[in-house]
Amino acid sequence: MPTEVPDTVHNNIVLLTRDLLYVVELVDATASGDFGRIEDVLPTIACMFRGAGSNNYSTEILHLLFNLKEVWTPEFAYVIYGDLPYTPVHH
């Protein structure tokens, strides 16, 4: 019985598509100013940075998320939401 050879190219395309969809979500959420969506995708982006060897970016994202959820008061976190970089998209 022959063993099935994994389709490496297909698997890599699936992973690339998944990763690009996260980037598209982050860009769209940033453009619309929806920090809730940004906050939802940041843990995954942090894992992607860690996997790519960009440990400092990953650590900073995780530090921000920890502060937002555990350290800062909700009032202060709301102020920080308003001060985070925002680049509007002009259509």
MMTF fields as JSON, N, C-alpha, C and O atoms, coordinates in Angstrom:
{
  "mmtfVersion": "1.0.0",
  "mmtfProducer": "UNKNOWN",
  "numBonds": 363,
  "numAtoms": 364,
  "numGroups": 91,
  "numChains": 1,
  "numModels": 1,
  "chainsPerModel": [1],
  "groupsPerChain": [91],
  "chainIdList": ["A"],
  "bondAtomList": [4, 2, 8, 6, 12, 10, 16, 14, 20, 18, 24, 22, 28, 26, 32, 30, 36, 34, 40, 38, 44, 42, 48, 46, 52, 50, 56, 54, 60, 58, 64, 62, 68, 66, 72, 70, 76, 74, 80, 78, 84, 82, 88, 86, 92, 90, 96, 94, 100, 98, 104, 102, 108, 106, 112, 110, 116, 114, 120, 118, 124, 122, 128, 126, 132, 130, 136, 134, 140, 138, 144, 142, 148, 146, 152, 150, 156, 154, 160, 158, 164, 162, 168, 166, 172, 170, 176, 174, 180, 178, 184, 182, 188, 186, 192, 190, 196, 194, 200, 198, 204, 202, 208, 206, 212, 210, 216, 214, 220, 218, 224, 222, 228, 226, 232, 230, 236, 234, 240, 238, 244, 242, 248, 246, 252, 250, 256, 254, 260, 258, 264, 262, 268, 266, 272, 270, 276, 274, 280, 278, 284, 282, 288, 286, 292, 290, 296, 294, 300, 298, 304, 302, 308, 306, 312, 310, 316, 314, 320, 318, 324, 322, 328, 326, 332, 330, 336, 334, 340, 338, 344, 342, 348, 346, 352, 350, 356, 354, 360, 358],
  "bondOrderList": [1, 1, 1, 1, 1, 1, 1, 1, 1, 1, 1, 1, 1, 1, 1, 1, 1, 1, 1, 1, 1, 1, 1, 1, 1, 1, 1, 1, 1, 1, 1, 1, 1, 1, 1, 1, 1, 1, 1, 1, 1, 1, 1, 1, 1, 1, 1, 1, 1, 1, 1, 1, 1, 1, 1, 1, 1, 1, 1, 1, 1, 1, 1, 1, 1, 1, 1, 1, 1, 1, 1, 1, 1, 1, 1, 1, 1, 1, 1, 1, 1, 1, 1, 1, 1, 1, 1, 1, 1, 1],
  "groupList": [{"groupName": "MET", "atomNameList": ["N", "CA", "C", "O"], "elementList": ["N", "C", "C", "O"], "formalChargeList": [0, 0, 0, 0], "bondAtomList": [1, 0, 2, 1, 3, 2], "bondOrderList": [1, 1, 2], "singleLetterCode": "M", "chemCompType": "L-PEPTIDE LINKING"}, {"groupName": "PRO", "atomNameList": ["N", "CA", "C", "O"], "elementList": ["N", "C", "C", "O"], "formalChargeList": [0, 0, 0, 0], "bondAtomList": [1, 0, 2, 1, 3, 2], "bondOrderList": [1, 1, 2], "singleLetterCode": "P", "chemCompType": "L-PEPTIDE LINKING"}, {"groupName": "THR", "atomNameList": ["N", "CA", "C", "O"], "elementList": ["N", "C", "C", "O"], "formalChargeList": [0, 0, 0, 0], "bondAtomList": [1, 0, 2, 1, 3, 2], "bondOrderList": [1, 1, 2], "singleLetterCode": "T", "chemCompType": "L-PEPTIDE LINKING"}, {"groupName": "GLU", "atomNameList": ["N", "CA", "C", "O"], "elementList": ["N", "C", "C", "O"], "formalChargeList": [0, 0, 0, 0], "bondAtomList": [1, 0, 2, 1, 3, 2], "bondOrderList": [1, 1, 2], "singleLetterCode": "E", "chemCompType": "L-PEPTIDE LINKING"}, {"groupName": "VAL", "atomNameList": ["N", "CA", "C", "O"], "elementList": ["N", "C", "C", "O"], "formalChargeList": [0, 0, 0, 0], "bondAtomList": [1, 0, 2, 1, 3, 2], "bondOrderList": [1, 1, 2], "singleLetterCode": "V", "chemCompType": "L-PEPTIDE LINKING"}, {"groupName": "ASP", "atomNameList": ["N", "CA", "C", "O"], "elementList": ["N", "C", "C", "O"], "formalChargeList": [0, 0, 0, 0], "bondAtomList": [1, 0, 2, 1, 3, 2], "bondOrderList": [1, 1, 2], "singleLetterCode": "D", "chemCompType": "L-PEPTIDE LINKING"}, {"groupName": "HIS", "atomNameList": ["N", "CA", "C", "O"], "elementList": ["N", "C", "C", "O"], "formalChargeList": [0, 0, 0, 0], "bondAtomList": [1, 0, 2, 1, 3, 2], "bondOrderList": [1, 1, 2], "singleLetterCode": "H", "chemCompType": "L-PEPTIDE LINKING"}, {"groupName": "ASN", "atomNameList": ["N", "CA", "C", "O"], "elementList": ["N", "C", "C", "O"], "formalChargeList": [0, 0, 0, 0], "bondAtomList": [1, 0, 2, 1, 3, 2], "bondOrderList": [1, 1, 2], "singleLetterCode": "N", "chemCompType": "L-PEPTIDE LINKING"}, {"groupName": "ILE", "atomNameList": ["N", "CA", "C", "O"], "elementList": ["N", "C", "C", "O"], "formalChargeList": [0, 0, 0, 0], "bondAtomList": [1, 0, 2, 1, 3, 2], "bondOrderList": [1, 1, 2], "singleLetterCode": "I", "chemCompType": "L-PEPTIDE LINKING"}, {"groupName": "LEU", "atomNameList": ["N", "CA", "C", "O"], "elementList": ["N", "C", "C", "O"], "formalChargeList": [0, 0, 0, 0], "bondAtomList": [1, 0, 2, 1, 3, 2], "bondOrderList": [1, 1, 2], "singleLetterCode": "L", "chemCompType": "L-PEPTIDE LINKING"}, {"groupName": "ARG", "atomNameList": ["N", "CA", "C", "O"], "elementList": ["N", "C", "C", "O"], "formalChargeList": [0, 0, 0, 0], "bondAtomList": [1, 0, 2, 1, 3, 2], "bondOrderList": [1, 1, 2], "singleLetterCode": "R", "chemCompType": "L-PEPTIDE LINKING"}, {"groupName": "TYR", "atomNameList": ["N", "CA", "C", "O"], "elementList": ["N", "C", "C", "O"], "formalChargeList": [0, 0, 0, 0], "bondAtomList": [1, 0, 2, 1, 3, 2], "bondOrderList": [1, 1, 2], "singleLetterCode": "Y", "chemCompType": "L-PEPTIDE LINKING"}, {"groupName": "ALA", "atomNameList": ["N", "CA", "C", "O"], "elementList": ["N", "C", "C", "O"], "formalChargeList": [0, 0, 0, 0], "bondAtomList": [1, 0, 2, 1, 3, 2], "bondOrderList": [1, 1, 2], "singleLetterCode": "A", "chemCompType": "L-PEPTIDE LINKING"}, {"groupName": "SER", "atomNameList": ["N", "CA", "C", "O"], "elementList": ["N", "C", "C", "O"], "formalChargeList": [0, 0, 0, 0], "bondAtomList": [1, 0, 2, 1, 3, 2], "bondOrderList": [1, 1, 2], "singleLetterCode": "S", "chemCompType": "L-PEPTIDE LINKING"}, {"groupName": "GLY", "atomNameList": ["N", "CA", "C", "O"], "elementList": ["N", "C", "C", "O"], "formalChargeList": [0, 0, 0, 0], "bondAtomList": [1, 0, 2, 1, 3, 2], "bondOrderList": [1, 1, 2], "singleLetterCode": "G", "chemCompType": "PEPTIDE LINKING"}, {"groupName": "PHE", "atomNameList": ["N", "CA", "C", "O"], "elementList": ["N", "C", "C", "O"], "formalChargeList": [0, 0, 0, 0], "bondAtomList": [1, 0, 2, 1, 3, 2], "bondOrderList": [1, 1, 2], "singleLetterCode": "F", "chemCompType": "L-PEPTIDE LINKING"}, {"groupName": "CYS", "atomNameList": ["N", "CA", "C", "O"], "elementList": ["N", "C", "C", "O"], "formalChargeList": [0, 0, 0, 0], "bondAtomList": [1, 0, 2, 1, 3, 2], "bondOrderList": [1, 1, 2], "singleLetterCode": "C", "chemCompType": "L-PEPTIDE LINKING"}, {"groupName": "LYS", "atomNameList": ["N", "CA", "C", "O"], "elementList": ["N", "C", "C", "O"], "formalChargeList": [0, 0, 0, 0], "bondAtomList": [1, 0, 2, 1, 3, 2], "bondOrderList": [1, 1, 2], "singleLetterCode": "K", "chemCompType": "L-PEPTIDE LINKING"}, {"groupName": "TRP", "atomNameList": ["N", "CA", "C", "O"], "elementList": ["N", "C", "C", "O"], "formalChargeList": [0, 0, 0, 0], "bondAtomList": [1, 0, 2, 1, 3, 2], "bondOrderList": [1, 1, 2], "singleLetterCode": "W", "chemCompType": "L-PEPTIDE LINKING"}],
  "groupTypeList": [0, 1, 2, 3, 4, 1, 5, 2, 4, 6, 7, 7, 8, 4, 9, 9, 2, 10, 5, 9, 9, 11, 4, 4, 3, 9, 4, 5, 12, 2, 12, 13, 14, 5, 15, 14, 10, 8, 3, 5, 4, 9, 1, 2, 8, 12, 16, 0, 15, 10, 14, 12, 14, 13, 7, 7, 11, 13, 2, 3, 8, 9, 6, 9, 9, 15, 7, 9, 17, 3, 4, 18, 2, 1, 3, 15, 12, 11, 4, 8, 11, 14, 5, 9, 1, 11, 2, 1, 4, 6, 6],
  "groupIdList": [1, 2, 3, 4, 5, 6, 7, 8, 9, 10, 11, 12, 13, 14, 15, 16, 17, 18, 19, 20, 21, 22, 23, 24, 25, 26, 27, 28, 29, 30, 31, 32, 33, 34, 35, 36, 37, 38, 39, 40, 41, 42, 43, 44, 45, 46, 47, 48, 49, 50, 51, 52, 53, 54, 55, 56, 57, 58, 59, 60, 61, 62, 63, 64, 65, 66, 67, 68, 69, 70, 71, 72, 73, 74, 75, 76, 77, 78, 79, 80, 81, 82, 83, 84, 85, 86, 87, 88, 89, 90, 91],
  "secStructList": [7, 7, 7, 7, 7, 7, 7, 2, 2, 2, 2, 2, 2, 2, 2, 2, 2, 2, 2, 2, 2, 2, 2, 2, 2, 2, 2, 2, 2, 2, 2, 2, 6, 7, 2, 2, 2, 2, 2, 2, 2, 2, 2, 2, 2, 2, 2, 2, 2, 2, 2, 6, 6, 7, 2, 2, 2, 2, 2, 2, 2, 2, 2, 2, 2, 2, 0, 0, 0, 0, 0, 1, 7, 2, 2, 2, 2, 2, 2, 2, 2, 2, 2, 1, 7, 7, 7, 7, 7, 7, 7],
  "xCoordList": [0.852, 0.0, 0.905, 1.7, 0.792, 1.665, 1.276, 0.101, 2.299, 2.027, 1.796, 2.406, 0.925, 0.575, 1.655, 2.03, 2.149, 3.175, 2.496, 1.567, 2.949, 2.32, 2.585, 3.68, 1.579, 1.699, 2.231, 1.461, 3.54, 4.193, 3.813, 3.586, 3.745, 3.407, 2.01, 1.804, 1.058, -0.315, -0.374, -1.021, 0.301, 0.301, 0.9, 0.39, 1.975, 2.589, 1.683, 1.648, 0.95, 0.013, -1.121, -1.557, -1.591, -2.644, -2.145, -2.86, -0.927, -0.366, -0.153, -0.433, 0.34, 0.541, -0.788, -0.885, -1.808, -3.128, -3.671, -4.216, -3.523, -3.971, -3.262, -3.897, -1.943, -1.167, -1.534, -1.629, -1.74, -2.105, -3.494, -3.744, -4.399, -5.727, -5.639, -6.391, -4.733, -4.516, -3.994, -4.414, -3.082, -2.541, -3.636, -3.735, -4.457, -5.564, -6.52, -6.98, -6.822, -7.711, -7.108, -7.808, -5.806, -5.138, -5.139, -5.406, -4.847, -4.826, -6.216, -6.366, -7.24, -8.607, -9.09, -9.737, -8.779, -9.182, -8.489, -9.101, -7.214, -6.481, -7.053, -7.221, -7.352, -7.893, -9.251, -9.574, -10.052, -11.379, -11.364, -12.386, -10.214, -10.116, -10.808, -11.16, -11.009, -11.703, -10.683, -10.154, -10.411, -9.369, -9.771, -8.897, -11.046, -11.477, -11.004, -10.517, -11.142, -10.651, -9.133, -8.565, -8.469, -7.009, -6.584, -5.678, -7.245, -6.92, -7.153, -6.422, -8.158, -8.441, -7.347, -7.045, -6.756, -5.777, -4.343, -3.459, -4.098, -2.733, -2.078, -0.891, -2.774, -2.091, -1.575, -0.48, -2.352, -1.911, -0.737, 0.209, -0.792, 0.32, 1.577, 2.674, 1.433, 2.586, 3.204, 4.427, 2.377, 2.89, 3.587, 4.601, 3.05, 3.682, 5.051, 6.012, 5.147, 6.441, 7.426, 8.586, 6.961, 7.843, 8.338, 9.518, 7.453, 7.839, 8.802, 9.616, 8.713, 9.598, 10.923, 11.801, 11.074, 12.322, 12.364, 13.403, 11.246, 11.179, 10.691, 9.582, 11.537, 11.137, 10.816, 9.935, 11.5, 11.234, 9.832, 9.131, 9.413, 8.056, 7.024, 6.043, 7.253, 6.333, 6.229, 5.133, 7.363, 7.379, 6.644, 5.91, 6.83, 6.151, 4.64, 3.888, 4.189, 2.749, 2.176, 1.134, 2.848, 2.367, 2.382, 1.487, 3.381, 3.456, 2.27, 1.647, 1.964, 0.815, -0.478, -1.281, -0.685, -1.911, -2.027, -3.11, -0.924, -0.948, -1.328, -2.149, -0.725, -1.048, -2.51, -3.173, -3.014, -4.41, -5.38, -6.395, -5.073, -6.022, -5.814, -6.77, -4.578, -4.293, -3.761, -4.002, -3.052, -2.349, -3.114, -3.402, -3.439, -4.058, -5.534, -6.202, -6.033, -7.473, -8.186, -7.58, -9.461, -10.19, -10.203, -10.17, -10.251, -10.255, -8.935, -8.923, -7.817, -6.511, -6.316, -5.76, -6.771, -6.658, -7.426, -6.984, -8.578, -9.362, -8.585, -8.641, -7.866, -7.032, -5.936, -5.641, -5.334, -4.277, -4.836, -4.169, -6.048, -6.666, -6.679, -6.407, -6.992, -7.071, -5.727, -5.652, -4.649, -3.322, -2.491, -1.386, -2.994, -2.22, -2.17, -3.082, -1.109, -0.974, -2.176, -2.676, -2.616, -3.768, -3.484, -3.195, -3.565, -3.331, -4.614, -4.953, -5.331, -6.567, -6.275, -5.253, -7.181, -7.062, -7.993, -9.176, -7.477, -8.294, -8.706, -7.869, -10.004, -10.517, -10.909, -11.364],
  "yCoordList": [-1.167, 0.0, 1.24, 1.419, 2.083, 3.268, 4.302, 4.498, 4.946, 6.015, 7.315, 7.572, 8.105, 9.366, 10.407, 10.633, 11.035, 12.061, 13.38, 13.796, 14.048, 15.329, 16.38, 16.461, 17.164, 18.236, 19.479, 20.288, 19.616, 20.696, 22.059, 22.996, 22.173, 23.471, 23.894, 25.041, 22.987, 23.299, 23.689, 24.671, 22.92, 23.225, 24.601, 25.336, 24.956, 26.269, 27.393, 28.464, 27.161, 28.173, 28.379, 29.509, 27.305, 27.415, 28.235, 29.106, 27.962, 28.717, 30.185, 31.069, 30.449, 31.831, 32.576, 33.721, 31.923, 32.55, 32.871, 33.952, 31.941, 32.181, 33.39, 34.263, 33.429, 34.533, 35.864, 36.878, 35.867, 37.113, 37.588, 38.792, 36.659, 37.064, 37.753, 38.69, 37.304, 38.004, 39.415, 40.36, 39.55, 40.88, 41.778, 42.944, 41.25, 42.028, 42.463, 43.605, 41.573, 41.916, 43.03, 43.962, 42.935, 43.963, 45.307, 46.337, 45.308, 46.558, 47.171, 48.38, 46.35, 46.862, 47.387, 48.432, 46.666, 47.117, 48.423, 49.309, 48.546, 49.779, 50.933, 52.036, 50.683, 51.737, 52.222, 53.403, 51.31, 51.713, 52.183, 52.636, 52.079, 52.539, 51.633, 52.076, 50.374, 49.421, 48.691, 47.651, 49.244, 48.656, 47.298, 46.497, 47.014, 45.689, 44.607, 43.564, 44.842, 43.885, 43.806, 42.724, 44.947, 44.939, 44.087, 43.26, 44.296, 43.546, 42.045, 41.231, 41.676, 40.261, 39.587, 38.414, 40.311, 39.711, 39.818, 39.113, 40.678, 40.88, 39.615, 39.409, 38.761, 37.553, 36.666, 36.111, 36.533, 35.728, 36.383, 35.704, 37.703, 38.425, 38.269, 38.13, 38.29, 38.094, 36.712, 36.577, 35.702, 34.352, 34.286, 33.604, 34.988, 35.018, 35.689, 35.204, 36.795, 37.454, 36.523, 36.423, 35.844, 34.945, 33.821, 33.47, 33.268, 32.196, 32.649, 31.861, 33.922, 34.465, 34.944, 35.384, 34.863, 35.278, 36.731, 37.216, 37.434, 38.839, 38.898, 39.351, 38.434, 38.282, 39.605, 39.65, 40.675, 41.966, 42.471, 42.97, 42.348, 42.766, 41.932, 42.466, 40.631, 39.749, 40.12, 40.184, 40.36, 40.717, 42.026, 42.143, 43.002, 44.295, 44.163, 44.789, 43.357, 43.143, 42.461, 42.872, 41.428, 40.721, 41.621, 41.537, 42.475, 43.431, 44.404, 44.685, 44.911, 45.806, 45.103, 45.663, 43.881, 43.154, 42.872, 42.989, 42.504, 42.251, 43.513, 43.471, 44.631, 45.894, 46.278, 46.718, 46.118, 46.468, 45.639, 46.155, 44.359, 43.46, 43.298, 43.035, 43.453, 43.107, 44.254, 44.27, 45.204, 46.208, 47.521, 48.045, 48.047, 49.367, 49.302, 48.295, 50.399, 50.499, 50.625, 51.059, 50.251, 50.394, 51.835, 52.064, 52.793, 54.198, 54.565, 55.222, 54.134, 54.436, 53.687, 54.236, 52.442, 51.665, 52.349, 52.345, 52.938, 53.65, 54.845, 55.132, 55.54, 56.669, 56.166, 56.795, 55.034, 54.466, 54.083, 54.286, 53.533, 53.199, 54.418, 54.311, 55.563, 56.784, 57.314, 58.078, 56.924, 57.434, 56.497, 56.857, 55.306, 54.394, 54.906, 55.601, 54.564, 55.051, 54.665, 53.543, 55.582, 55.369, 56.039, 57.234, 55.27, 55.807, 55.66, 54.552, 56.751, 56.637, 56.32, 56.729, 55.596, 55.251, 56.159, 56.264, 56.807, 57.686, 56.936, 56.396, 56.911, 56.213, 57.209, 56.824],
  "zCoordList": [0.0, 0.0, 0.0, 0.922, -1.01, -1.087, -0.028, 0.285, 0.504, 1.466, 0.712, -0.327, 1.245, 0.596, 0.873, 2.024, -0.184, -0.057, 0.292, -0.401, 1.364, 1.717, 0.641, 0.085, 0.366, -0.621, 0.094, 0.611, 0.114, 0.849, 0.31, 1.076, -1.005, -1.604, -1.173, -0.777, -1.244, -0.844, 0.627, 0.989, 1.47, 2.906, 3.184, 4.03, 2.484, 2.672, 2.19, 2.797, 1.105, 0.609, 1.611, 1.834, 2.208, 3.227, 4.418, 4.912, 4.878, 6.001, 5.642, 6.452, 4.437, 3.993, 3.93, 4.372, 3.38, 3.284, 4.675, 4.897, 5.602, 6.981, 7.586, 8.178, 7.431, 8.001, 7.363, 8.054, 6.058, 5.374, 5.779, 5.826, 6.073, 6.546, 7.904, 8.17, 8.762, 10.033, 9.794, 10.461, 8.847, 8.534, 7.972, 8.353, 7.073, 6.505, 7.609, 7.613, 8.538, 9.66, 10.502, 10.896, 10.781, 11.577, 10.859, 11.477, 9.572, 8.8, 8.743, 8.922, 8.494, 8.405, 9.76, 9.829, 10.826, 12.162, 12.522, 13.118, 12.161, 12.433, 11.629, 12.15, 10.367, 9.507, 9.993, 9.867, 10.549, 11.015, 12.472, 12.986, 13.137, 14.522, 15.521, 16.614, 15.167, 16.033, 16.905, 16.513, 18.095, 18.928, 19.479, 19.809, 19.59, 20.038, 19.087, 19.525, 17.791, 16.795, 16.822, 16.669, 17.014, 17.101, 18.295, 18.189, 19.421, 20.635, 20.445, 21.01, 19.66, 19.403, 18.579, 18.795, 17.643, 16.738, 17.268, 16.78, 18.248, 18.742, 19.319, 19.068, 20.073, 20.56, 19.427, 19.52, 18.373, 17.235, 16.528, 16.13, 16.368, 15.747, 16.6, 16.059, 17.926, 18.813, 18.595, 18.56, 18.451, 18.179, 16.826, 16.68, 15.846, 14.526, 14.606, 14.009, 15.336, 15.513, 16.218, 15.819, 17.265, 18.012, 17.097, 17.125, 16.3, 15.388, 14.309, 13.827, 13.927, 12.895, 13.476, 12.734, 14.791, 15.418, 15.845, 16.295, 15.712, 16.137, 17.58, 17.863, 18.473, 19.873, 20.55, 21.409, 20.191, 20.834, 20.502, 21.383, 19.232, 18.861, 19.619, 20.136, 19.681, 20.383, 21.859, 22.415, 22.479, 23.896, 24.149, 25.13, 23.286, 23.461, 23.311, 24.058, 22.355, 22.184, 23.422, 23.934, 23.9, 25.089, 26.318, 27.159, 26.428, 27.534, 27.479, 28.503, 26.29, 26.118, 26.518, 27.264, 26.028, 26.35, 27.85, 28.423, 28.475, 29.92, 30.685, 31.601, 30.302, 30.976, 30.767, 31.706, 29.55, 29.266, 30.099, 30.567, 30.286, 30.935, 32.441, 33.171, 32.91, 34.301, 35.158, 36.365, 34.574, 35.371, 35.408, 36.485, 34.256, 34.183, 34.536, 34.304, 35.104, 35.352, 34.007, 33.027, 33.949, 32.685, 32.171, 30.962, 33.075, 32.654, 31.982, 30.941, 32.585, 32.011, 30.693, 29.742, 30.636, 29.398, 28.275, 27.126, 28.606, 27.597, 27.054, 25.858, 27.923, 27.489, 26.561, 25.545, 26.908, 26.072, 24.707, 23.693, 24.663, 23.374, 22.464, 21.268, 23.026, 22.237, 21.8, 20.838, 22.49, 22.168, 21.306, 20.902, 21.017, 20.185, 18.748, 18.302, 18.028, 16.644, 15.802, 15.881, 15.02, 14.154, 12.828, 12.772, 11.772, 10.441, 9.636, 9.218, 9.411, 8.638, 7.175, 6.623, 6.573, 5.159, 4.378, 4.703, 3.366, 2.527, 1.272, 0.549, 1.027, -0.164, -1.214, -2.291]
}
